[in-house]
Amino acid sequence: MSRFFAGGFQQVETAKKKMSTPLTHEIYDYLPAVVRHTQAMGWFVEYYVKDPASSTMVRRRNRITRLINRCRTQTEKKLAAQQIADTINAKLRGGWSPLHQAEDSRLYTPLPQLREKFLAAKQAEGCRPSTLTQYASVTSLFLRWCTDYGFGTRRSGTFLRPEAVRYMDHIQAQRNRHRSYNNTLKVLRSFWQWAVEHCYAKENPFATIKPMKKEPKIRILVPPEARARVTAHYAATRPAMVTVCQLVYSSAIRPAEIRKIQLKHIHLDRHYITIPADNAKNHHERCASITPGLVELLSPVLAKATNTDFYLFGKNENLAPGKEPVNKDYFQKSWERMRQATGLPKEMQLYSLRDTGLTDLIHAGLDPLTVRQHADHSSLAMTDIYTSHFDPAVNNAIYTNAPPF
């Protein structure tokens, strides 16, 4: 046998020795094609490609005896055979695989590349920055787990439900609350549904995994005497927080929405504050009603305003209007410090003021539909959830006014 073909045998034998251990790096997606000859098969080109489904190397042989027999001399045959091998190697370097011929090559997209395509597509769709950040965070943690547990080299079409179940078991083992678990599941369902729609996967591996049952809310209502303690504490320490609390209680504006209020959104003469769609929780613009008490608190602030593009609560020590909004966790941390200083129970949260305000409106005689619209809820059933907290005033009213048996 000539040295030319002996060298080909040597390359293959060396490659076989290297394959004695599992291959997990992208550099081993294929082993180059070499020319071989046997008495039984004649001339053929032999090469190895990685099967993403099993992460093993699969041998492929292309018979070329008829092709090279057209050549007149042995030298011409060698050159023709090597040209065929070189052509196959060029295709292999470009990402081609004979395993792709039976199915769409998109099914063999590496998971990191699939994530990049997904995030780029969502950004092009005009996804809100906060939503895009959540997509990026959840999918990043997912890919990190895939790498740690040996699934990092999986291709999009070969990541199936058993691996998805393992990952969600991992999330549950972190002792995350149902909200974190369900949010992770929701994002990964969207991620893989997009992959299915764009032919990167045949099925959504997270589609049939059930979300965790929601835990009951631990918030309780904030009665008048507790609200008086809150007002007194903030009036002496951080007056701007009195306005924050009243916006939550009277206007049913969520703390995250309050943080993004700009002075131009406030319309005192028409008694409402505009909550743009980009700032609203449900992405729908609305006009939040304000009360005379809030008009009294906000009038001095607007009178001193020099730039209506400033945020109502700026990133400064006194929460005065500023170019940048206050940090997103400031309100919650401030409430926790106040709660501990005044001795209020931990179940009385800042968001409890919103539940309390809605409940008080119903007790004041407003019809449920008006309260639902004021709360920006999707249905009366949702309003019922947020107003079904324990209320000591109900017990006292029944104790005092119930007729005898």
C-alpha positions as CSV (number, residue, x, y, z in Angstrom):
1,M,0.0,0.0,0.0
2,S,1.3,3.5,-0.9
3,R,2.5,6.0,1.8
4,F,-0.4,8.2,0.7
5,F,-3.0,5.8,1.8
6,A,-1.0,4.5,4.7
7,G,-1.1,8.1,6.1
8,G,-4.8,8.1,5.7
9,F,-5.0,4.9,7.8
10,Q,-2.8,6.4,10.4
11,Q,-5.1,9.5,10.8
12,V,-8.1,7.3,11.3
13,E,-6.4,5.0,13.8
14,T,-5.2,8.0,15.8
15,A,-8.7,9.5,15.7
16,K,-10.1,6.2,17.1
17,K,-7.8,6.3,20.0
18,K,-8.9,9.8,20.8
19,M,-12.5,8.7,20.8
20,S,-12.0,6.3,23.7
21,T,-13.4,8.9,26.1
22,P,-16.7,10.9,25.7
23,L,-16.4,13.9,23.5
24,T,-18.1,17.0,24.7
25,H,-16.2,19.9,22.9
26,E,-17.3,21.5,19.7
27,I,-13.9,20.8,18.1
28,Y,-14.9,17.1,18.0
29,D,-18.0,17.6,16.0
30,Y,-16.3,15.7,13.2
31,L,-13.1,13.9,12.3
32,P,-11.7,14.7,8.8
33,A,-12.3,12.5,5.8
34,V,-9.5,10.2,4.6
35,V,-9.1,7.9,1.6
36,R,-9.1,4.2,2.3
37,H,-9.0,1.0,0.3
38,T,-9.9,-2.6,1.2
39,Q,-10.4,-5.7,-0.9
40,A,-14.0,-6.0,0.0
41,M,-15.1,-2.4,-0.4
42,G,-12.6,-1.0,-2.9
43,W,-11.9,2.7,-2.7
44,F,-13.9,4.8,-0.2
45,V,-13.7,8.0,1.8
46,E,-14.1,7.5,5.6
47,Y,-15.0,10.2,8.2
48,Y,-16.7,10.6,11.5
49,V,-19.5,13.0,12.6
50,K,-21.0,13.6,15.9
51,D,-24.5,12.5,16.6
52,P,-26.1,15.3,18.8
53,A,-28.7,12.9,20.1
54,S,-26.3,10.5,21.7
55,S,-23.1,12.6,21.8
56,T,-21.2,9.8,20.1
57,M,-19.1,9.7,16.9
58,V,-20.7,8.0,13.9
59,R,-18.7,6.6,11.1
60,R,-19.6,7.4,7.5
61,R,-18.2,5.8,4.3
62,N,-18.6,7.1,0.8
63,R,-17.6,4.5,-2.0
64,I,-15.6,6.2,-4.8
65,T,-14.3,3.2,-6.7
66,R,-16.4,4.0,-9.8
67,L,-15.5,7.6,-9.8
68,I,-11.7,7.2,-9.6
69,N,-11.6,4.2,-12.0
70,R,-12.4,6.7,-14.7
71,C,-8.9,8.0,-14.2
72,R,-6.1,6.5,-16.4
73,T,-3.2,6.5,-14.0
74,Q,-2.6,5.7,-10.4
75,T,-1.5,9.2,-9.7
76,E,-4.7,10.6,-11.2
77,K,-6.7,8.3,-9.1
78,K,-5.0,9.4,-5.9
79,L,-5.5,13.1,-6.8
80,A,-9.2,12.5,-7.6
81,A,-9.8,10.6,-4.4
82,Q,-8.1,13.3,-2.4
83,Q,-10.1,16.0,-4.0
84,I,-13.3,14.2,-3.0
85,A,-12.1,13.9,0.6
86,D,-11.1,17.6,0.5
87,T,-14.5,18.6,-0.7
88,I,-16.2,16.6,2.2
89,N,-13.8,18.2,4.7
90,A,-14.7,21.7,3.4
91,K,-18.4,20.9,3.9
92,L,-17.7,19.5,7.4
93,R,-15.8,22.7,8.4
94,G,-18.7,24.7,7.3
95,G,-21.1,22.9,9.7
96,W,-22.5,20.4,7.3
97,S,-23.3,16.9,8.5
98,P,-24.9,13.9,6.7
99,L,-27.1,13.5,9.7
100,H,-28.8,16.8,8.8
101,Q,-30.0,15.5,5.5
102,A,-33.0,13.7,6.9
103,E,-34.1,16.7,9.1
104,D,-33.9,20.4,9.1
105,S,-30.4,21.5,10.1
106,R,-31.9,24.1,12.5
107,L,-32.7,21.1,14.8
108,Y,-28.9,20.9,15.4
109,T,-28.4,24.5,16.6
110,P,-26.3,24.7,19.8
111,L,-28.3,25.9,22.8
112,P,-26.1,29.0,23.4
113,Q,-26.7,30.0,19.8
114,L,-30.4,29.4,20.1
115,R,-30.6,31.7,23.1
116,E,-28.8,34.5,21.2
117,K,-31.3,34.1,18.3
118,F,-34.2,34.1,20.7
119,L,-33.1,37.3,22.5
120,A,-32.4,39.1,19.3
121,A,-35.8,38.2,17.9
122,K,-37.6,39.4,21.1
123,Q,-35.6,42.7,21.0
124,A,-36.6,43.2,17.3
125,E,-40.2,42.6,18.3
126,G,-40.0,45.6,20.6
127,C,-40.1,43.7,23.9
128,R,-40.0,45.9,27.0
129,P,-36.6,46.2,28.6
130,S,-37.7,44.6,31.8
131,T,-39.2,41.6,30.0
132,L,-36.1,41.3,27.9
133,T,-34.0,41.4,31.0
134,Q,-36.1,38.6,32.5
135,Y,-35.7,36.5,29.4
136,A,-32.0,36.9,29.4
137,S,-31.6,36.1,33.1
138,V,-33.8,33.0,33.1
139,T,-32.2,31.5,30.0
140,S,-28.7,32.3,31.2
141,L,-29.3,30.3,34.4
142,F,-30.8,27.5,32.3
143,L,-27.7,27.3,30.1
144,R,-25.4,27.4,33.1
145,W,-27.3,24.4,34.5
146,C,-27.1,22.6,31.1
147,T,-23.3,23.0,31.2
148,D,-22.9,21.9,34.8
149,Y,-25.0,18.8,34.3
150,G,-23.5,17.7,31.0
151,F,-26.2,19.0,28.6
152,G,-24.2,22.0,27.4
153,T,-23.4,20.4,24.1
154,R,-27.0,19.4,23.4
155,R,-28.5,20.7,20.2
156,S,-31.9,22.4,20.2
157,G,-33.8,19.5,18.6
158,T,-32.4,16.9,21.1
159,F,-33.2,18.7,24.4
160,L,-36.4,16.8,25.4
161,R,-38.9,16.6,28.2
162,P,-36.8,14.4,30.6
163,E,-34.1,17.1,30.7
164,A,-36.7,19.8,31.2
165,V,-38.3,17.9,34.1
166,R,-34.8,17.6,35.7
167,Y,-34.2,21.3,35.4
168,M,-37.6,22.2,37.0
169,D,-36.8,19.7,39.8
170,H,-33.6,21.6,40.3
171,I,-35.4,24.9,40.5
172,Q,-37.9,23.5,43.0
173,A,-35.0,22.1,45.1
174,Q,-33.7,25.7,45.5
175,R,-36.7,26.2,47.7
176,N,-37.9,29.1,45.6
177,R,-41.4,30.3,46.2
178,H,-44.1,29.3,43.7
179,R,-43.8,32.7,41.9
180,S,-40.1,32.2,41.1
181,Y,-40.8,28.6,39.9
182,N,-43.7,29.6,37.8
183,N,-42.0,32.6,36.3
184,T,-39.0,30.4,35.3
185,L,-41.5,27.9,33.7
186,K,-43.3,30.6,31.9
187,V,-40.1,32.1,30.4
188,L,-38.8,28.7,29.3
189,R,-42.1,27.8,27.8
190,S,-41.9,31.0,25.7
191,F,-38.3,30.3,24.8
192,W,-39.0,26.8,23.5
193,Q,-42.3,27.7,21.9
194,W,-40.4,30.3,19.9
195,A,-37.9,27.5,19.0
196,V,-40.7,25.2,17.8
197,E,-42.3,28.0,15.7
198,H,-39.0,28.7,14.0
199,C,-38.1,25.0,13.4
200,Y,-35.3,24.8,16.0
201,A,-37.2,22.1,17.9
202,K,-40.0,19.6,17.2
203,E,-41.7,20.0,20.5
204,N,-41.7,22.2,23.6
205,P,-40.1,20.2,26.4
206,F,-41.6,22.4,29.1
207,A,-45.2,22.5,27.6
208,T,-46.7,19.8,29.8
209,I,-44.9,20.6,33.1
210,K,-47.5,22.0,35.5
211,P,-46.9,25.2,37.4
212,M,-46.8,25.1,41.2
213,K,-50.0,26.0,43.1
214,K,-50.1,29.6,44.1
215,E,-49.5,30.2,47.8
216,P,-52.1,32.3,49.7
217,K,-51.2,35.9,50.1
218,I,-49.7,36.8,53.5
219,R,-50.7,40.5,53.4
220,I,-53.3,41.9,55.8
221,L,-55.2,45.1,55.7
222,V,-53.8,48.3,57.3
223,P,-56.5,49.7,59.6
224,P,-56.8,53.5,60.3
225,E,-54.8,53.5,63.6
226,A,-51.9,51.7,61.8
227,R,-52.1,54.2,58.9
228,A,-51.9,57.0,61.4
229,R,-48.7,55.5,62.9
230,V,-47.2,55.2,59.4
231,T,-48.1,58.8,58.5
232,A,-46.6,60.1,61.8
233,H,-43.4,58.2,61.4
234,Y,-42.8,59.3,57.8
235,A,-43.9,62.9,58.4
236,A,-41.1,63.2,60.9
237,T,-38.4,61.2,59.0
238,R,-39.1,61.1,55.2
239,P,-42.2,63.3,54.2
240,A,-42.0,62.2,50.6
241,M,-43.0,58.7,51.7
242,V,-46.3,60.0,53.0
243,T,-47.1,60.8,49.3
244,V,-46.0,57.4,48.2
245,C,-48.3,55.7,50.8
246,Q,-51.3,57.8,49.7
247,L,-50.7,57.0,46.0
248,V,-50.8,53.3,46.8
249,Y,-53.8,53.6,49.1
250,S,-56.0,56.3,47.4
251,S,-54.9,55.9,43.7
252,A,-54.2,52.2,43.7
253,I,-51.0,52.8,41.9
254,R,-48.5,50.0,42.3
255,P,-45.1,50.9,43.9
256,A,-43.2,49.9,40.7
257,E,-45.5,52.3,38.8
258,I,-45.1,55.1,41.3
259,R,-41.3,55.0,40.8
260,K,-41.8,55.8,37.1
261,I,-44.2,58.7,37.4
262,Q,-43.0,61.9,35.8
263,L,-44.2,65.3,36.6
264,K,-45.8,65.6,33.1
265,H,-48.0,62.6,34.0
266,I,-49.8,64.5,36.8
267,H,-53.0,66.4,36.0
268,L,-54.2,68.1,39.2
269,D,-56.9,70.1,37.4
270,R,-58.4,66.9,36.0
271,H,-57.8,64.8,39.2
272,Y,-55.8,61.9,37.7
273,I,-52.3,60.7,37.0
274,T,-51.5,59.0,33.6
275,I,-49.8,55.6,33.9
276,P,-48.3,55.0,30.4
277,A,-48.5,51.5,28.9
278,D,-44.7,51.1,29.2
279,N,-44.9,51.7,33.0
280,A,-48.1,49.7,33.7
281,K,-48.0,46.2,35.0
282,N,-50.5,44.9,32.4
283,H,-49.0,47.1,29.6
284,H,-52.2,49.1,29.3
285,E,-52.3,52.9,29.7
286,R,-54.7,54.1,32.3
287,C,-55.6,57.3,34.3
288,A,-55.3,56.7,38.0
289,S,-57.7,58.9,40.1
290,I,-56.3,61.2,42.8
291,T,-58.0,62.5,45.9
292,P,-58.1,66.0,47.5
293,G,-55.5,64.9,50.0
294,L,-53.1,64.0,47.2
295,V,-53.8,67.2,45.3
296,E,-52.7,69.0,48.5
297,L,-49.5,67.0,48.7
298,L,-48.6,67.3,45.0
299,S,-49.4,70.9,44.4
300,P,-46.3,72.3,46.1
301,V,-44.1,69.9,44.3
302,L,-45.5,70.9,40.9
303,A,-45.3,74.6,41.8
304,K,-41.5,74.3,42.2
305,A,-41.0,72.1,39.2
306,T,-38.5,73.4,36.6
307,N,-38.6,70.4,34.2
308,T,-41.7,68.3,33.7
309,D,-39.7,65.4,32.4
310,F,-38.2,64.9,35.9
311,Y,-39.5,61.9,37.9
312,L,-41.7,62.7,40.8
313,F,-39.4,60.7,43.1
314,G,-35.8,61.3,42.1
315,K,-32.6,59.4,43.0
316,N,-31.6,61.7,45.8
317,E,-31.7,61.8,49.6
318,N,-35.0,63.7,50.0
319,L,-36.8,61.9,47.0
320,A,-37.2,65.3,45.4
321,P,-38.0,65.3,41.6
322,G,-35.0,64.4,39.6
323,K,-33.7,63.3,36.2
324,E,-33.3,59.7,37.4
325,P,-36.0,57.7,39.2
326,V,-35.4,56.4,42.7
327,N,-34.0,52.9,43.0
328,K,-36.6,50.3,42.4
329,D,-36.2,48.7,45.9
330,Y,-36.1,51.9,47.8
331,F,-39.8,52.1,48.7
332,Q,-39.9,48.5,50.0
333,K,-36.7,48.9,52.1
334,S,-38.0,52.2,53.5
335,W,-41.3,50.5,54.4
336,E,-39.5,47.7,56.2
337,R,-37.5,50.1,58.3
338,M,-40.6,52.0,59.2
339,R,-42.5,48.8,60.0
340,Q,-39.8,47.7,62.4
341,A,-39.6,51.1,64.0
342,T,-43.3,51.4,64.6
343,G,-43.9,47.7,65.6
344,L,-46.3,46.9,62.8
345,P,-46.6,43.2,61.9
346,K,-44.7,41.8,59.0
347,E,-47.9,40.9,57.2
348,M,-48.6,44.7,56.8
349,Q,-46.7,45.4,53.6
350,L,-46.5,48.5,51.5
351,Y,-48.7,46.7,48.9
352,S,-51.2,46.1,51.7
353,L,-52.2,49.7,51.5
354,R,-53.5,49.1,48.0
355,D,-55.6,46.1,49.2
356,T,-56.9,48.3,52.1
357,G,-57.8,51.2,49.8
358,L,-59.8,48.9,47.5
359,T,-61.6,47.3,50.4
360,D,-62.4,50.7,52.0
361,L,-63.9,51.9,48.7
362,I,-66.3,48.9,48.6
363,H,-67.2,49.5,52.2
364,A,-67.9,53.1,51.3
365,G,-70.5,52.0,48.9
366,L,-68.8,52.1,45.5
367,D,-69.9,49.4,43.2
368,P,-67.5,46.5,42.4
369,L,-67.2,47.4,38.7
370,T,-66.0,50.9,39.6
371,V,-63.5,49.5,42.0
372,R,-62.3,47.0,39.5
373,Q,-61.7,49.8,36.9
374,H,-59.9,51.9,39.6
375,A,-57.7,48.9,40.5
376,D,-56.8,48.2,36.9
377,H,-57.8,44.5,37.4
378,S,-58.7,42.2,34.5
379,S,-61.9,40.9,36.1
380,L,-64.1,41.2,39.2
381,A,-62.7,37.8,40.3
382,M,-59.3,39.4,40.5
383,T,-60.7,42.3,42.5
384,D,-62.3,39.8,44.9
385,I,-58.9,38.2,45.5
386,Y,-57.3,41.5,46.5
387,T,-60.2,42.5,48.8
388,S,-60.7,39.2,50.6
389,H,-58.3,39.8,53.4
390,F,-59.1,39.5,57.1
391,D,-60.8,42.7,58.3
392,P,-61.3,43.2,62.1
393,A,-63.8,45.9,61.4
394,V,-66.2,43.3,59.9
395,N,-66.1,41.3,63.1
396,N,-66.7,44.4,65.3
397,A,-69.6,45.5,63.1
398,I,-71.3,42.1,63.3
399,Y,-70.6,41.8,67.1
400,T,-72.3,45.2,67.6
401,N,-75.1,45.1,65.1
402,A,-76.1,41.5,64.7
403,P,-79.7,40.8,65.9
404,P,-80.2,38.3,68.8
405,F,-81.0,34.6,68.0
